[in-house]
C-alpha cells in the first residue's frame, strides 16, 4: 500500500515535469526554425511586402505544427534599406510564449515561460539589386 501511494506521489509530479519540459522544448525548436527561415526569406526576397507576408504564413504553419499559439512573434531588422540590399545583414528575432500544460485557466494561454531565438543572414554581396 505504501509503495502505491509513494509511487503515485512521485510519478505524477515527474510526469507533469516531463510534459512541461516537452512543451518548452517544442517552443525552442519552433523559435529556432522560425528565426532561421524568416531571416532567409527576407534576405532573398526583392519585395519586402511579399517577404513579410510569406514570413507570416510560414510562422503560422510552424506554430501550428508545434501546437503553439501566438501572433506577431517575429521581429525583422535590417542593416540596409531595403532588406535585400547586397552585402546587408538581416536579423530575425523570435519570442514565443509557452503554455504550461493543465494550468491554462489559471495562468492564461501564454504562461510564465517565453523562449526566444535569433538568426542573422548576410545578403549575397554579388546579387543584383532589386
C-alpha positions, 0 to 999 in steps of 0.5 A: 500500500505504501509503495502505491501511494509513494509511487503515485506521489512521485510519478505524477509530479515527474510526469507533469515535469516531463510534459512541461519540459516537452512543451518548452522544448517544442517552443525552442525548436519552433523559435529556432526554425522560425528565426532561421527561415524568416531571416532567409526569406527576407534576405532573398526576397526583392519585395519586402511586402511579399517577404513579410507576408510569406514570413507570416504564413510560414510562422503560422504553419510552424506554430501550428505544427508545434501546437503553439499559439501566438501572433506577431512573434517575429521581429525583422531588422535590417542593416540596409534599406531595403532588406535585400540590399547586397552585402546587408545583414538581416536579423530575425528575432523570435519570442514565443510564449509557452503554455504550461500544460493543465494550468491554462485557466489559471495562468492564461494561454501564454504562461510564465515561460517565453523562449526566444531565438535569433538568426542573422543572414548576410545578403549575397554581396554579388546579387543584383539589386532589386 
